[in-house]
Amino acid sequence: MDQKYRDAVQLIKTAILQSQYEAARSANEKQLMLYYGIGKYISLNSRNGGWGQGAIETISSQLERELPGLKGFSARNLRYMRTFYEEWFILDGAGCSGIEGQNSILAHACAKMDDAVSDEIWHMRVPNLDEFPMEEFYSIGFSHHRAILSKVKTFEERVFYIKKCANEKLSYTGLEHTIAEDSYHHQGKLPNNFVQTMTPGMQALKAVSSFKDEYLLDFINVEEIDVRDAADIDERVVENSIVNNVKNFILTFGKDFAFVSSQYHLDAFGEDQYIDLLFFNRELNCLVAVELKRGKFKTSYLGQLQGYLSVLDGFEKKPHENPAIGLILCKDMNKSFVDYVIQDYSKPMGVATYKTSRDMSEELRKALPDIEELKRLLDTEE
């Protein structure tokens, strides 16, 4: 094919894909607007006693009769639509609705709603908040919004999960998992020395936001770990569990991580060394060495990891890559102590803890998706 035809194909293909993306995004936005409007209409009429008991069930049944095959408008979903409206907006500036007024968006910016009932279904009035992620808000599905509203209670946390869901294109199951992990409270809080050891400063900030101070490794076979005697064998069990469930681990670890190898062999100056797990982070453009430790943090772990990072930078790093980063993953640590001692090391490193299924509360275990179902969904998506 001539080059001019190849160029034409690429141009048309790009236009088609862009059009499909815009159509899907527009459809989702219009659906959210519709659900918001219906939710407002139901709220205004059901909360003030205008409708009698059982009104929502009656309306849902009649809709199904008049529109055969209609999906998504059960009585339960109509109530979700009402919640969708009430949790994000106040009614006519009279007061905040929802679980707690201070947690709704309009507690941050009191915006008036048009109270003209005749056209309220078709007008989604959004508060003018400079930092509110409207694009991300519109880009995620109603089921994702429903999960965020039902499981997350504060405004700041809801905004965090909306952004995370949109930017990482989380599935519904992935969103449930990241909420169950309580990612909001663990993001970017691990003890580290990134600011002192990484340049420019923006790179350090990216590194801080790329890691959490605690990871939920609920797929690890804790029964197998407990029957072992030697600590190094215990750590190998953890490592093998991660390797065998690497998709789950990356889902937990975060976006932009690519798995390179387990027990990655370093051979420098005749010394054989092995890194437990080696990843590459596309956003940071660097190798990430992860050392697994079964027990509590020890200062000797930092010296060992610094040696690995020196060899990675001297023998493995590509010319276009940034210096490698190290992460120690242990069962327990004194964060104040780690914060203090890690500052004396010259290589960028952080320390995080991990939990297995045995460490979780019963409530958290119930909130997590089944691992086999998670694997099935990941395989399906692939």
NUVOSE-274701 format. One record per residue (C-alpha): z, y, x. Coordinates in pm, 1 decimal. Layout:
<pts>
+----------+----------+----------+
:       zz :       yy :       xx :
+----------+----------+----------+
:        Z :        Y :        X :
...
+----------+----------+----------+
</pts>
This chain:
<pts>
+----------+----------+----------+
:       zz :       yy :       xx :
+----------+----------+----------+
:      0.0 :      0.0 :      0.0 :
:    -88.6 :    344.7 :    126.8 :
:    198.8 :    568.8 :    229.0 :
:    120.2 :    816.6 :    -48.5 :
:    160.8 :    538.7 :   -307.1 :
:    486.1 :    423.0 :   -149.5 :
:    611.0 :    781.7 :   -165.7 :
:    508.6 :    799.2 :   -530.6 :
:    694.6 :    475.8 :   -610.1 :
:   1011.4 :    601.0 :   -443.2 :
:    990.9 :    935.0 :   -623.0 :
:    939.0 :    775.3 :   -964.7 :
:   1207.1 :    512.1 :   -899.7 :
:   1457.8 :    781.6 :   -804.1 :
:   1372.9 :    977.0 :  -1117.3 :
:   1418.6 :    667.2 :  -1336.4 :
:   1753.8 :    575.4 :  -1181.2 :
:   1877.4 :    934.0 :  -1204.0 :
:   1770.4 :    950.8 :  -1567.1 :
:   1947.9 :    624.0 :  -1646.4 :
:   2263.8 :    749.1 :  -1478.2 :
:   2254.6 :   1079.2 :  -1665.4 :
:   2189.4 :    899.9 :  -1995.3 :
:   2484.8 :    664.8 :  -1943.4 :
:   2711.5 :    951.4 :  -1840.1 :
:   2602.2 :   1161.9 :  -2134.6 :
:   2656.4 :    871.6 :  -2375.7 :
:   3010.0 :    816.8 :  -2245.7 :
:   3087.4 :   1187.9 :  -2270.1 :
:   2960.4 :   1203.4 :  -2629.1 :
:   3162.3 :    894.6 :  -2719.8 :
:   3480.5 :   1051.6 :  -2583.0 :
:   3405.9 :   1371.0 :  -2774.1 :
:   3356.3 :   1171.0 :  -3092.7 :
:   3678.6 :    973.6 :  -3043.5 :
:   3868.1 :   1292.5 :  -2968.2 :
:   3735.4 :   1461.5 :  -3280.2 :
:   3814.0 :   1162.9 :  -3500.9 :
:   4158.8 :   1141.5 :  -3341.4 :
:   4223.5 :   1506.9 :  -3417.5 :
:   4108.6 :   1468.0 :  -3776.7 :
:   4333.2 :   1164.3 :  -3828.6 :
:   4626.6 :   1336.3 :  -3659.2 :
:   4602.3 :   1650.9 :  -3869.6 :
:   4588.9 :   1451.1 :  -4192.2 :
:   4827.2 :   1164.3 :  -4116.2 :
:   5109.3 :   1343.6 :  -3936.2 :
:   5170.8 :   1607.4 :  -4201.6 :
:   5203.0 :   1367.6 :  -4494.2 :
:   4859.7 :   1445.6 :  -4634.0 :
:   4761.0 :   1080.7 :  -4627.3 :
:   4973.3 :    805.6 :  -4773.5 :
:   5097.1 :    488.0 :  -4609.2 :
:   4820.8 :    247.9 :  -4512.8 :
:   4554.9 :    520.7 :  -4508.6 :
:   4422.5 :    432.8 :  -4163.9 :
:   4381.8 :     64.6 :  -4257.9 :
:   4200.3 :    163.9 :  -4577.7 :
:   3964.9 :    399.0 :  -4392.8 :
:   3888.8 :    136.8 :  -4128.0 :
:   3809.2 :   -131.7 :  -4387.6 :
:   3582.3 :    102.1 :  -4583.2 :
:   3396.2 :    204.7 :  -4267.9 :
:   3327.1 :   -162.4 :  -4189.2 :
:   3196.2 :   -219.4 :  -4542.8 :
:   2967.0 :     83.1 :  -4539.9 :
:   2848.6 :     28.0 :  -4181.9 :
:   2814.1 :   -351.3 :  -4137.5 :
:   2846.6 :   -462.1 :  -3776.9 :
:   3035.0 :   -146.9 :  -3674.8 :
:   3249.8 :   -212.9 :  -3369.3 :
:   3538.3 :    -16.8 :  -3224.8 :
:   3676.5 :    139.8 :  -3541.8 :
:   3953.6 :    -99.6 :  -3635.4 :
:   4279.0 :     49.3 :  -3759.9 :
:   4425.9 :    -12.9 :  -3417.0 :
:   4145.5 :    174.7 :  -3242.4 :
:   4166.2 :    462.9 :  -3487.4 :
:   4530.5 :    498.9 :  -3391.3 :
:   4427.2 :    493.7 :  -3022.1 :
:   4189.1 :    781.2 :  -3099.0 :
:   4474.2 :    973.8 :  -3257.8 :
:   4684.1 :    910.3 :  -2947.0 :
:   4392.9 :   1019.1 :  -2725.4 :
:   4391.8 :   1356.4 :  -2901.8 :
:   4767.0 :   1400.5 :  -2926.3 :
:   4845.7 :   1309.2 :  -2567.2 :
:   4599.6 :   1556.0 :  -2414.4 :
:   4612.7 :   1851.7 :  -2653.0 :
:   4850.3 :   2059.7 :  -2865.3 :
:   4786.5 :   2144.6 :  -3229.4 :
:   4675.8 :   2503.1 :  -3290.6 :
:   4910.9 :   2634.2 :  -3022.3 :
:   5210.9 :   2564.1 :  -3247.0 :
:   5375.7 :   2320.8 :  -3011.7 :
:   5308.6 :   2032.2 :  -2781.6 :
:   5246.0 :   1688.2 :  -2924.4 :
:   5267.7 :   1355.3 :  -2751.7 :
:   5549.0 :   1166.5 :  -2584.5 :
:   5684.5 :   1476.7 :  -2406.0 :
:   5544.9 :   1823.4 :  -2443.9 :
:   5578.7 :   1905.4 :  -2077.5 :
:   5354.9 :   1609.8 :  -1992.5 :
:   5051.1 :   1720.3 :  -2193.9 :
:   4770.0 :   1919.3 :  -2036.8 :
:   4834.1 :   2217.7 :  -2259.9 :
:   5187.9 :   2247.9 :  -2136.8 :
:   5011.5 :   2365.0 :  -1820.7 :
:   4767.1 :   2591.1 :  -2001.6 :
:   4833.1 :   2669.2 :  -2370.2 :
:   4484.7 :   2661.7 :  -2522.5 :
:   4422.3 :   2721.1 :  -2891.3 :
:   4233.7 :   2467.5 :  -3096.3 :
:   3980.0 :   2571.4 :  -3359.3 :
:   4145.6 :   2467.6 :  -3685.5 :
:   3830.9 :   2469.2 :  -3894.6 :
:   3847.3 :   2119.8 :  -4041.8 :
:   3483.0 :   2126.3 :  -4151.6 :
:   3346.7 :   2091.5 :  -3798.0 :
:   3645.8 :   1967.5 :  -3599.6 :
:   3499.4 :   1620.9 :  -3537.8 :
:   3218.4 :   1770.4 :  -3330.3 :
:   3411.9 :   2018.8 :  -3118.7 :
:   3609.9 :   1897.8 :  -2822.0 :
:   3784.6 :   2204.7 :  -2689.4 :
:   3905.0 :   2139.8 :  -2335.9 :
:   4167.5 :   2360.8 :  -2170.1 :
:   4031.6 :   2571.9 :  -1889.3 :
:   4224.1 :   2423.7 :  -1598.7 :
:   4068.2 :   2506.0 :  -1263.1 :
:   4198.8 :   2190.8 :  -1096.3 :
:   4159.8 :   1951.2 :  -1385.9 :
:   3892.4 :   1686.0 :  -1301.4 :
:   3668.8 :   1728.9 :  -1605.9 :
:   3375.7 :   1540.9 :  -1453.0 :
:   3593.1 :   1240.6 :  -1373.0 :
:   3760.9 :   1266.1 :  -1714.7 :
:   3424.4 :   1230.1 :  -1889.9 :
:   3296.1 :    959.1 :  -1656.5 :
:   3549.1 :    685.0 :  -1737.7 :
:   3544.4 :    477.9 :  -2053.9 :
:   3773.3 :    504.7 :  -2353.1 :
:   3943.3 :    173.3 :  -2269.7 :
:   4037.2 :    315.8 :  -1926.9 :
:   4176.3 :    629.7 :  -2091.5 :
:   4372.0 :    412.1 :  -2331.1 :
:   4528.0 :    216.1 :  -2043.4 :
:   4621.3 :    534.2 :  -1855.9 :
:   4778.2 :    694.5 :  -2162.4 :
:   4976.2 :    385.6 :  -2256.6 :
:   5104.5 :    297.5 :  -1907.7 :
:   5138.0 :    636.7 :  -1734.0 :
:   5356.1 :    913.2 :  -1873.3 :
:   5331.6 :   1224.8 :  -1654.1 :
:   5044.6 :   1469.2 :  -1631.2 :
:   5014.4 :   1450.6 :  -1251.4 :
:   5005.4 :   1069.4 :  -1249.1 :
:   4744.7 :   1058.2 :  -1525.4 :
:   4519.9 :   1296.3 :  -1333.1 :
:   4566.8 :   1081.2 :  -1021.8 :
:   4456.8 :    761.0 :  -1199.7 :
:   4164.9 :    933.0 :  -1373.4 :
:   4034.1 :   1048.4 :  -1034.4 :
:   4098.6 :    711.6 :   -871.2 :
:   3932.2 :    524.1 :  -1155.3 :
:   3624.1 :    746.2 :  -1148.4 :
:   3584.1 :    777.5 :   -771.1 :
:   3640.6 :    408.2 :   -698.4 :
:   3459.9 :    289.5 :  -1012.9 :
:   3752.3 :     66.1 :  -1104.2 :
:   3703.9 :   -198.9 :  -1367.2 :
:   3957.7 :   -215.2 :  -1648.9 :
:   4134.5 :   -499.8 :  -1467.6 :
:   4126.7 :   -307.7 :  -1140.6 :
:   4281.8 :     -5.0 :  -1311.0 :
:   4560.1 :   -217.6 :  -1459.8 :
:   4629.6 :   -363.4 :  -1116.6 :
:   4647.6 :    -27.0 :   -939.9 :
:   4881.4 :    109.1 :  -1210.0 :
:   5100.1 :   -201.0 :  -1178.8 :
:   5114.7 :   -137.7 :   -802.1 :
:   5239.0 :    215.1 :   -878.0 :
:   4974.3 :    349.2 :   -639.4 :
:   5058.7 :    709.7 :   -727.7 :
:   5402.4 :    688.4 :   -566.1 :
:   5285.2 :    488.6 :   -263.4 :
:   4966.8 :    676.6 :   -173.6 :
:   4966.4 :    854.1 :    161.8 :
:   5341.7 :    820.2 :    220.7 :
:   5356.6 :    564.3 :    499.1 :
:   5532.2 :    659.1 :    824.9 :
:   5257.0 :    753.0 :   1071.2 :
:   5161.1 :    971.3 :   1368.8 :
:   4808.2 :   1057.9 :   1249.6 :
:   4846.3 :   1436.5 :   1270.0 :
:   4955.6 :   1422.7 :   1634.4 :
:   4699.4 :   1165.7 :   1749.7 :
:   4382.4 :   1236.5 :   1549.7 :
:   4136.2 :   1525.2 :   1569.9 :
:   4010.4 :   1712.4 :   1387.6 :
:   4293.1 :   1768.6 :   1141.4 :
:   4076.1 :   1672.5 :    844.6 :
:   4034.6 :   1324.8 :    991.0 :
:   4413.3 :   1286.5 :    999.0 :
:   4441.4 :   1393.8 :    636.1 :
:   4175.9 :   1141.0 :    537.2 :
:   4366.7 :    871.2 :    723.5 :
:   4693.7 :    958.3 :    549.3 :
:   4527.0 :    937.7 :    207.0 :
:   4358.2 :    605.7 :    294.7 :
:   4682.1 :    408.3 :    324.3 :
:   4986.6 :    341.4 :    110.9 :
:   5341.3 :    281.9 :    225.9 :
:   5364.9 :    -43.6 :     30.3 :
:   5111.4 :   -306.8 :    -74.7 :
:   5138.0 :   -565.7 :   -347.5 :
:   5010.8 :   -901.6 :   -216.1 :
:   5088.5 :  -1100.1 :   -529.7 :
:   4837.1 :  -1372.7 :   -438.1 :
:   5038.7 :  -1495.0 :   -136.0 :
:   5191.8 :  -1841.9 :   -168.3 :
:   5556.3 :  -1751.8 :   -108.7 :
:   5669.8 :  -2110.3 :   -161.2 :
:   5460.1 :  -2218.2 :    136.7 :
:   5605.9 :  -1940.2 :    348.8 :
:   5965.4 :  -2031.3 :    269.1 :
:   5943.0 :  -2390.8 :    390.4 :
:   5823.8 :  -2286.7 :    737.7 :
:   6052.2 :  -2242.3 :   1033.9 :
:   5872.8 :  -2040.6 :   1300.4 :
:   5809.0 :  -1672.1 :   1230.6 :
:   5460.8 :  -1679.2 :   1383.6 :
:   5362.2 :  -1967.9 :   1154.8 :
:   5498.4 :  -1773.8 :    857.9 :
:   5280.9 :  -1478.1 :    952.0 :
:   4978.0 :  -1706.1 :    981.6 :
:   5042.8 :  -1827.2 :    626.4 :
:   5037.5 :  -1465.9 :    507.9 :
:   4722.2 :  -1403.8 :    708.9 :
:   4545.3 :  -1712.1 :    570.1 :
:   4641.9 :  -1610.7 :    217.8 :
:   4482.8 :  -1271.9 :    275.1 :
:   4167.3 :  -1419.0 :    429.2 :
:   4128.8 :  -1669.2 :    145.3 :
:   4171.7 :  -1386.9 :   -104.0 :
:   4000.3 :  -1112.3 :     91.9 :
:   3838.7 :   -960.5 :   -217.7 :
:   4179.5 :   -926.4 :   -378.5 :
:   4323.3 :   -777.3 :    -61.3 :
:   4047.0 :   -516.0 :    -34.9 :
:   4101.6 :   -435.0 :   -402.1 :
:   4466.3 :   -372.5 :   -309.6 :
:   4390.4 :   -199.9 :     21.9 :
:   4157.0 :     59.2 :   -127.9 :
:   3796.8 :    170.9 :   -122.0 :
:   3568.6 :    194.6 :    182.9 :
:   3730.2 :    -96.9 :    369.0 :
:   3503.9 :   -373.2 :    499.8 :
:   3650.7 :   -697.1 :    635.7 :
:   3545.8 :   -778.4 :    994.1 :
:   3750.4 :  -1081.9 :   1099.2 :
:   4087.7 :  -1253.1 :   1116.0 :
:   4236.9 :  -1340.3 :   1456.6 :
:   3982.0 :  -1106.7 :   1615.9 :
:   3953.6 :  -1200.1 :   1983.5 :
:   4001.3 :   -929.1 :   2245.5 :
:   3914.5 :  -1019.9 :   2605.1 :
:   3991.1 :   -744.8 :   2853.9 :
:   4077.9 :   -789.0 :   3223.1 :
:   4113.7 :  -1161.8 :   3168.3 :
:   4384.2 :  -1121.1 :   2902.6 :
:   4321.5 :  -1294.9 :   2569.3 :
:   4463.0 :  -1112.8 :   2268.4 :
:   4414.4 :  -1165.6 :   1895.5 :
:   4436.3 :   -907.9 :   1619.0 :
:   4562.3 :  -1057.0 :   1292.8 :
:   4311.8 :   -874.7 :   1070.9 :
:   4035.5 :   -631.8 :   1163.3 :
:   3865.8 :   -401.7 :    911.3 :
:   3618.2 :   -115.4 :    928.0 :
:   3667.5 :    195.0 :    712.7 :
:   3345.2 :    372.3 :    620.4 :
:   3510.2 :    701.1 :    521.5 :
:   3708.0 :    722.3 :    846.6 :
:   3421.4 :    567.0 :   1048.5 :
:   3655.9 :    357.7 :   1257.6 :
:   3799.3 :     11.1 :   1310.4 :
:   4135.9 :    -59.5 :   1147.9 :
:   4360.1 :   -320.2 :   1311.2 :
:   4626.4 :   -475.8 :   1085.7 :
:   4921.6 :   -665.9 :   1228.8 :
:   5121.7 :   -882.9 :    987.8 :
:   5495.9 :   -926.3 :   1033.3 :
:   5711.5 :  -1146.7 :    813.8 :
:   6045.3 :   -975.7 :    874.8 :
:   6182.6 :   -624.4 :    924.5 :
:   6009.4 :   -366.4 :   1144.3 :
:   6079.2 :   -374.3 :   1519.5 :
:   5982.8 :   -107.1 :   1773.1 :
:   5812.7 :   -371.0 :   1987.8 :
:   5545.5 :   -402.0 :   1719.2 :
:   5425.0 :    -48.2 :   1798.1 :
:   5377.0 :   -124.8 :   2167.3 :
:   5181.8 :   -439.7 :   2087.2 :
:   4958.1 :   -256.5 :   1841.0 :
:   4900.3 :     35.4 :   2078.6 :
:   4773.2 :   -213.6 :   2337.6 :
:   4527.7 :   -359.5 :   2085.8 :
:   4400.6 :    -12.1 :   1993.4 :
:   4346.1 :     78.1 :   2358.7 :
:   4130.1 :   -230.5 :   2409.4 :
:   3940.4 :   -170.4 :   2083.9 :
:   3859.8 :    186.5 :   2190.4 :
:   3766.6 :     86.5 :   2545.2 :
:   3566.4 :   -230.0 :   2478.1 :
:   3471.9 :   -254.7 :   2108.5 :
:   3422.9 :     95.9 :   1967.8 :
:   3061.5 :    206.1 :   1917.6 :
:   2956.5 :    548.2 :   2053.6 :
:   2922.8 :    697.3 :   1703.8 :
:   3260.2 :    567.7 :   1582.2 :
:   3598.1 :    739.1 :   1580.9 :
:   3896.7 :    588.2 :   1767.2 :
:   4055.9 :    287.0 :   1601.5 :
:   4359.8 :    309.2 :   1373.1 :
:   4641.9 :     56.2 :   1356.8 :
:   4859.9 :    -56.1 :   1067.0 :
:   5170.9 :   -272.0 :   1085.3 :
:   5235.0 :   -458.0 :    761.6 :
:   5591.6 :   -590.1 :    745.5 :
:   5838.1 :   -705.6 :    481.5 :
:   6092.9 :   -428.6 :    531.1 :
:   6157.8 :   -111.9 :    729.7 :
:   6388.7 :    186.2 :    765.3 :
:   6137.6 :    463.3 :    695.9 :
:   6341.5 :    739.3 :    860.8 :
:   6374.8 :    533.8 :   1178.2 :
:   6003.9 :    444.3 :   1185.5 :
:   5907.5 :    807.5 :   1126.5 :
:   6117.3 :    905.9 :   1428.6 :
:   6006.5 :    645.4 :   1684.8 :
:   5635.5 :    636.5 :   1596.3 :
:   5583.7 :    998.1 :   1706.1 :
:   5609.8 :    899.6 :   2075.0 :
:   5299.7 :    679.6 :   2064.5 :
:   4957.4 :    815.9 :   2154.8 :
:   4740.7 :    593.2 :   1936.9 :
:   4708.5 :    659.9 :   1560.6 :
:   4930.5 :    409.7 :   1382.1 :
:   5114.1 :    366.2 :   1054.2 :
:   5370.9 :    122.5 :    917.7 :
:   5371.8 :    -13.2 :    562.5 :
:   5559.1 :   -283.8 :    375.2 :
:   5428.4 :   -549.3 :    140.7 :
:   5562.0 :   -738.8 :   -156.5 :
:   5471.5 :  -1085.3 :   -279.8 :
:   5501.3 :  -1215.1 :   -633.7 :
:   5858.9 :  -1327.1 :   -571.0 :
:   5965.0 :   -972.5 :   -484.0 :
:   5836.4 :   -826.3 :   -809.5 :
:   6038.9 :   -765.7 :  -1121.9 :
:   5963.3 :   -975.6 :  -1429.7 :
:   5824.6 :   -665.6 :  -1601.8 :
:   5580.9 :   -601.1 :  -1316.1 :
:   5471.1 :   -965.5 :  -1300.0 :
:   5383.1 :   -955.3 :  -1668.7 :
:   5186.6 :   -632.7 :  -1621.8 :
:   4962.7 :   -778.8 :  -1350.3 :
:   4635.4 :   -951.7 :  -1440.1 :
:   4610.6 :  -1323.4 :  -1377.7 :
:   4473.3 :  -1386.9 :  -1026.7 :
:   4222.8 :  -1650.0 :  -1142.3 :
:   4097.1 :  -1410.2 :  -1407.4 :
:   4074.2 :  -1136.4 :  -1143.2 :
:   3864.7 :  -1362.6 :   -920.5 :
:   3638.1 :  -1451.5 :  -1213.0 :
:   3582.4 :  -1085.3 :  -1297.8 :
:   3507.1 :   -997.3 :   -934.0 :
:   3259.0 :  -1285.4 :   -908.8 :
:   3096.8 :  -1175.5 :  -1234.2 :
:   3062.2 :   -818.7 :  -1112.2 :
:   2894.9 :   -942.4 :   -793.8 :
+----------+----------+----------+
</pts>
